[in-house]
Amino acid sequence: MDEAAAELGSVNGGARGAAFRFIFASALMSAISFSIVIPIIPNLVRRFTGGDIADAAEWMMLFASTWGLAQFICAPVLGALSDRFGRRPVLLISIFGLGVDFLFMALAPTLALLLVGRMISGATAASFATAHAYVADITAKDARAEAFGRLASSISIGFLVGPAFGGWLGEIDLRLPFVAAAAVTLANGLYGVFVLPESLPLDRRSARLELRPLVDAGGLHLLWSRPDLARLAGVSFLNTLANMIWGSVWVLFCAHRFGWSPAEMGLAIFASGLAGVGVQAWGVGRVVKAVGQRRTLLIGAAVSALGLVYAALSPNGWWYLASIPAAAFGLLLGPGLQGLLSAGVGGAEQGRMQGGVQGLNGIATVIGPPIYGAAFAWSLRQSSGVDLSGLALLVSAGFMAGAFLLALGVAERAPEPGAASTVR
């Protein structure tokens, strides 16, 4: 069993269980705080542009790209800092910084300052890489995929709750959701001050702060130096790029193809999230035990690619909704991928590795929206008499198929001998 895991107590309870419960709760509250403002930012931007939808759309593309760019730059930095100084201080500073940033955005008097706030938000969101490193520290190798699945389920739950709550608050005042997000985040930080233990002992930390990962290709040097990690990082990048479809044109596609109202889209999002929580919380551990982490990753990638093709070709909303339970199994990809990634490096490199992966994913969040926006706009301008509006989803399916093909060359990693296999 890993030394850090042993120091934190048994897998079934004690400090180790408390630590995982905090990370779960922290990820949940972070997801709620991020998602509270998702339905509000476009309307706030539109207010700043005087109601001009075209101008607002251009600003929103800029917001999305700069948010991803901030992640690309800051994720490796936070990862390296957590390897040197420990996970706890990096997590707490990031959480409190995000809370202050939400207050800043609540008071921002101009679009330029709101954009600055979003960049800071992207930088602090890079702390999710540190959270993954924390889970790897406290969890035995053969239990990590299950642990990452439960961590992902907390994020899914947060994104179920946040948008509805934020939309309700936005009806009162467009600035109020930012205040609520700040309150949730700062409460999360205070919780961590009193509950969160350190997961990385002094003797397992980096001997010094490595400067190379902070300046060399956004901290990706560690990934490129290891073919196994590079392949897995490529899978992560393509998966993130494929999933950018949901925040880019999915709403526009559903409105055009199915004629859905915002309420109907909300119900579809809720149904998808609910199915996803079930798979992440209860399905991941069972599938990993049955087929291993590599096959779990492959199943997730294959189901995701096929689900995107099905959605692109669905003739009506009922056909689309019928696929939601099966499509949820595409979420097996993330835990399987994280389990393999975390098993590939030691504790002193977990932060750098996770930061490099999240930084690479930040590039996907920069280039994804323009790709899908351009594909969707082109498909609507064609006058062939055939509905081509699903083109953007097919492009996304192509990226996911690429992730599947790349994952075929990934080797299964043997579980740690004698390690516990559950996370509570």
C-alpha atoms as one frame of an Amber mdcrd trajectory, in Angstrom:
protein
   0.000   0.000   0.000   1.226   3.553  -0.703   3.033   5.192   2.224   0.701
   8.196   2.168  -2.323   5.960   2.218  -0.896   4.023   5.155  -0.207   7.217
   7.078  -3.747   8.434   6.596  -5.258   5.317   8.106  -7.261   2.359   6.889
  -9.228   2.593   3.681 -12.447   1.905   5.521 -12.330   4.808   7.933 -10.186
   7.131  10.022  -8.339  10.139   8.672  -8.117   8.697   5.196 -11.890   8.367
   4.904 -12.357  11.874   6.294  -9.861  13.218   3.767 -11.709  11.630   0.859
 -15.033  12.899   2.166 -13.603  16.424   2.249 -12.301  16.199  -1.315 -15.708
  14.864  -2.395 -17.502  17.708  -0.608 -14.985  20.253  -1.882 -15.400  19.127
  -5.492 -19.184  19.186  -5.036 -19.186  22.746  -3.686 -16.702  23.890  -6.347
 -18.906  22.441  -9.084 -21.963  24.144  -7.593 -20.159  27.490  -7.409 -18.893
  27.245 -10.992 -22.230  26.097 -12.406 -24.298  28.707 -10.541 -22.921  31.398
 -12.849 -23.048  29.372 -16.108 -26.599  30.416 -17.111 -25.970  34.007 -15.954
 -22.750  35.047 -17.675 -24.237  35.159 -21.231 -27.097  37.377 -20.032 -24.751
  39.637 -18.088 -22.480  39.971 -21.127 -25.504  40.738 -23.282 -26.497  43.509
 -20.860 -23.023  45.023 -21.206 -23.305  44.932 -25.026 -26.624  46.748 -24.973
 -28.582  43.665 -26.022 -26.535  43.007 -29.186 -26.519  39.189 -29.481 -23.743
  39.081 -32.097 -21.418  41.163 -29.920 -22.313  39.058 -26.907 -21.513  35.857
 -28.820 -18.062  37.188 -29.747 -17.360  38.139 -26.144 -18.535  34.714 -24.920
 -16.116  32.992 -27.308 -13.354  35.187 -25.895 -14.443  34.333 -22.348 -14.319
  30.598 -23.072 -10.920  30.730 -24.760  -9.221  32.878 -22.123 -10.642  30.676
 -19.359  -8.999  27.657 -20.978  -5.767  29.567 -21.589  -5.572  30.459 -17.900
  -5.955  26.760 -17.050  -3.219  25.818 -19.520  -0.782  28.266 -17.917  -1.660
  27.760 -14.255  -2.435  24.044 -13.898   1.214  22.923 -14.217   2.303  25.682
 -11.829  -0.182  24.625  -9.148   0.723  20.977  -9.706   4.454  21.637  -9.221
   3.759  23.763  -6.141   1.661  20.978  -4.603   4.476  18.447  -5.203   6.902
  20.729  -3.381   4.812  22.265  -0.577   1.956  19.785  -0.210  -1.603  19.508
  -1.520  -3.362  21.209   1.384  -1.969  24.769   1.054  -2.410  24.807  -2.736
  -6.014  23.622  -2.480  -6.942  26.081   0.253  -5.286  29.089  -1.405  -7.011
  28.234  -4.703 -10.409  27.858  -3.037 -10.172  31.157  -1.147  -8.826  32.884
  -4.268 -11.813  31.647  -6.256 -14.228  32.917  -3.607 -12.697  36.400  -3.707
 -12.787  36.280  -7.511 -16.535  35.587  -7.538 -17.025  38.690  -5.402 -14.850
  40.629  -7.847 -17.048  39.503 -10.758 -20.182  40.386  -8.814 -18.948  43.983
  -8.641 -17.169  44.243 -12.036 -18.404  47.466 -13.715 -17.104  46.713 -17.226
 -16.805  43.796 -19.634 -13.017  44.036 -19.537 -12.953  43.581 -15.755 -15.486
  40.746 -15.993 -13.111  39.081 -18.470 -10.257  39.495 -15.981 -12.431  37.787
 -13.396 -13.088  34.862 -15.714  -9.356  34.474 -16.335  -8.729  34.332 -12.580
 -11.559  31.804 -12.325  -9.862  29.635 -14.954  -6.567  29.866 -13.085  -8.092
  28.776  -9.774 -10.117  26.031 -11.481  -6.747  24.475 -12.276  -6.757  23.314
  -8.629  -8.907  20.361  -9.739  -5.596  18.789 -10.829  -4.352  19.086  -7.243
  -7.561  17.446  -6.015  -6.890  14.485  -8.328  -3.321  14.272  -7.029  -4.700
  14.297  -3.465  -7.001  11.364  -4.230  -4.071   9.473  -5.766  -2.048  10.099
  -2.579  -4.647   8.617  -0.250  -5.973   5.757  -2.404  -4.391   2.413  -3.248
  -3.662   1.920  -6.937  -6.314  -0.716  -7.539  -8.969   1.518  -5.933  -8.153
   4.749  -7.744 -10.499   4.355 -10.716 -13.399   3.814  -8.310 -12.283   6.817
  -6.244 -12.012   9.022  -9.315 -15.460   7.855 -10.378 -16.918   8.968  -7.059
 -15.058  12.264  -7.304 -16.497  12.783 -10.794 -19.980  11.998  -9.485 -19.670
  14.878  -7.010 -18.952  17.231  -9.905 -21.948  15.860 -11.818 -24.202  16.392
  -8.805 -22.928  19.965  -8.514 -23.753  20.647 -12.124 -27.239  19.269 -11.565
 -27.915  21.681  -8.714 -25.977  24.801  -9.679 -27.547  25.957 -12.976 -31.126
  25.746 -11.677 -30.202  27.612  -8.501 -28.234  30.211 -10.454 -31.076  30.723
 -12.926 -33.530  31.283 -10.081 -31.218  33.817  -8.417 -30.597  35.496 -11.774
 -34.299  36.218 -12.084 -33.915  38.397  -8.977 -30.636  40.065  -9.964 -27.950
  39.064 -12.465 -25.214  39.800  -9.933 -26.739  37.705  -7.145 -25.526  34.294
  -8.450 -21.912  35.521  -8.223 -22.462  36.467  -4.584 -23.980  33.034  -3.913
 -21.055  31.331  -5.673 -18.634  33.323  -3.503 -20.492  32.288  -0.336 -20.410
  28.589  -1.284 -16.720  28.747  -2.192 -15.612  30.619   0.926 -17.611  28.195
   3.088 -15.784  25.392   1.284 -12.457  27.003   2.175 -13.357  27.394   5.850
 -14.452  23.770   5.933 -11.056  22.777   4.560  -9.130  24.840   7.104 -10.599
  22.776   9.938 -11.024  19.362   8.282  -8.524  18.777   5.461  -5.325  16.904
   6.419  -2.170  16.950   4.295  -1.898  13.917   2.009   1.744  14.194   0.904
   4.315  13.528   3.673   7.499  15.604   3.775   9.690  12.676   2.755   7.663
  12.127  -0.441   7.677  15.709  -1.675   9.915  17.150  -4.375  13.275  18.151
  -2.943  13.016  21.526  -4.658  10.624  23.476  -6.820  11.309  22.422 -10.395
  11.413  25.437 -12.695  11.376  23.475 -15.928   7.753  22.295 -15.650   6.699
  25.890 -15.040   8.195  27.261 -18.249   8.718  24.327 -20.605   5.689  23.884
 -22.896   3.245  24.756 -20.138   4.622  22.087 -17.817   4.137  19.230 -20.287
   7.758  18.031 -20.239   7.010  15.193 -17.820   4.245  13.894 -20.090   6.301
  14.067 -23.267   9.274  12.341 -21.619   7.196   9.221 -20.919   5.526   7.499
 -23.900   2.922   5.831 -21.679   1.930   9.125 -20.071   2.014  10.942 -23.419
  -0.488   8.483 -24.901  -2.819   8.791 -21.921  -2.501  12.596 -21.974  -3.456
  12.486 -25.659  -6.563  10.488 -24.782  -7.431  13.066 -22.132  -6.934  15.936
 -24.595  -9.130  14.365 -27.279 -11.787  13.482 -24.695 -11.862  17.086 -23.443
 -11.938  18.431 -26.998 -14.850  16.124 -27.878 -16.793  17.153 -24.779 -16.472
  20.856 -25.565 -19.447  20.277 -27.873 -21.830  20.423 -24.898 -20.902  23.928
 -23.847 -20.503  25.210 -27.401 -23.469  24.384 -29.659 -25.510  21.653 -27.970
 -28.222  24.097 -26.861 -28.409  25.632 -30.330 -28.517  22.178 -31.947 -31.386
  20.988 -29.733 -33.343  24.190 -30.334 -32.890  23.843 -34.103 -33.340  20.071
 -34.538 -35.871  19.270 -31.802 -37.496  22.656 -31.182 -36.834  22.352 -27.452
 -37.600  25.175 -25.064 -35.110  26.151 -22.329 -37.210  24.196 -19.824 -37.094
  21.057 -21.974 -33.326  21.429 -22.345 -33.043  21.763 -18.595 -34.944  18.521
 -18.120 -32.692  16.760 -20.635 -29.595  18.044 -18.819 -31.039  16.887 -15.492
 -31.838  13.408 -16.860 -28.342  13.087 -18.347 -26.734  14.243 -15.122 -28.794
  11.871 -13.013 -27.851   8.900 -15.191 -24.225   9.998 -15.105 -24.163  10.221
 -11.314 -25.449   6.648 -11.109 -22.718   5.348 -13.410 -19.933   7.331 -11.722
 -20.932   6.583  -8.149 -21.945   2.925  -8.428 -20.947   1.587 -11.830 -17.258
   2.455 -12.090 -15.995   0.219  -9.279 -17.947  -2.792 -10.534 -16.833  -2.373
 -14.149 -13.172  -1.865 -13.189 -13.196  -4.982 -11.022 -14.764  -6.962 -13.862
 -12.657  -5.823 -16.830  -9.776  -3.655 -15.541  -8.982   0.045 -15.947  -7.840
  -0.136 -19.572 -11.029  -1.831 -20.797 -13.094   0.552 -18.677 -11.418   3.421
 -20.524 -12.053   1.777 -23.905 -15.721   1.086 -23.105 -16.219   4.713 -22.102
 -14.576   6.060 -25.267 -16.511   3.705 -27.563 -19.877   4.441 -25.932 -19.209
   8.193 -26.048 -18.320   8.121 -29.756 -21.372   6.044 -30.663 -23.613   8.211
 -28.479 -22.493  11.368 -30.293 -23.203   9.782 -33.678 -26.640   8.681 -32.447
 -27.398  12.199 -31.182 -26.294  13.758 -34.474 -28.653  11.478 -36.414 -31.628
  11.531 -34.008 -34.719  12.692 -35.959 -36.574  13.992 -32.903 -36.222  14.640
 -29.204 -37.749  11.346 -28.089 -35.128   9.394 -30.015 -32.434  11.482 -28.358
 -33.855  11.062 -24.845 -34.093   7.291 -25.268 -30.296   7.080 -25.540 -29.501
   8.866 -22.266 -29.247   5.788 -19.960 -26.884   3.972 -22.332 -24.884   7.091
 -23.195 -24.167   7.660 -19.489 -21.739   4.736 -19.616 -19.489   6.963 -21.693
 -18.547   8.525 -18.349 -16.526   5.389 -17.575 -13.762   6.940 -19.667 -12.677
   9.534 -17.093 -12.180   7.307 -14.022 -10.432   4.622 -16.086  -8.127   7.244
 -17.577  -7.353   8.883 -14.227  -6.661   5.515 -12.624  -4.081   4.651 -15.290
  -2.506   8.110 -15.207  -2.119   8.194 -11.432  -0.548   4.719 -11.390   2.154
   5.877 -13.798   3.990   8.253 -11.445   5.047   8.449  -7.809   3.688  10.763
  -5.153   6.353  13.421  -5.751   5.244  13.736  -9.383   1.454  13.415  -9.045
   0.929  17.177  -8.979   3.161  17.834 -12.000   1.522  15.040 -13.976  -2.046
  16.078 -13.112  -1.171  19.725 -13.746   0.333  18.890 -17.134  -2.761  16.916
 -18.145  -5.125  19.667 -17.041  -2.961  22.261 -18.777  -3.184  20.234 -21.995
  -6.940  19.997 -21.519  -6.948  23.779 -21.200  -5.779  23.972 -24.820  -8.825
  21.907 -25.794 -11.105  24.395 -24.057  -9.486  27.184 -26.072  -9.810  25.618
 -29.534 -13.017  23.611 -29.046 -15.662  26.380 -29.134 -14.417  27.919 -32.429
 -14.283  24.477 -34.088 -17.844  23.541 -33.158 -19.191  27.035 -33.677 -17.774
  27.174 -37.199 -19.066  23.675 -38.058 -22.555  24.426 -36.774 -22.752  27.799
 -38.522 -21.594  26.248 -41.827 -24.162  23.429 -41.575 -27.032  25.919 -41.126
 -25.997  27.969 -44.150 -26.173  25.026 -46.568 -29.203  24.893 -48.857 -28.944
  21.257 -49.966 -32.348  20.355 -48.517 -30.713  17.934 -46.053 -30.527  18.751
 -42.363 -26.777  18.944 -41.686 -27.078  20.534 -38.246 -25.624  17.413 -36.615
 -22.243  18.030 -38.283 -20.688  19.542 -35.161 -21.676  16.459 -33.135 -20.129
  14.214 -35.788 -16.909  16.221 -35.539 -17.004  15.633 -31.791 -17.586  11.916
 -32.391 -14.490  11.907 -34.611 -12.351  13.304 -31.793 -13.762  10.700 -29.398
 -13.057   7.922 -31.898  -9.486   9.218 -32.032  -9.324   8.923 -28.225 -10.519
   5.303 -28.512  -7.883   4.429 -31.124  -5.136   6.079 -29.083  -6.268   4.194
 -25.972  -5.910   0.864 -27.768  -2.143   1.170 -27.293  -2.416   1.763 -23.546
  -1.124  -1.021 -21.303  -3.046  -2.199 -18.252  -1.221  -1.436 -15.005  -1.077
  -4.150 -12.399  -2.716  -3.292  -9.079  -0.535  -2.708  -6.067  -0.012  -6.012
  -4.217  -1.984  -6.289  -1.010  -3.666  -2.916  -1.449  -7.220  -2.344  -0.388
  -9.720  -2.031  -3.177 -12.499   0.167  -1.889 -12.913   3.815  -1.111 -15.342
   5.098   1.474
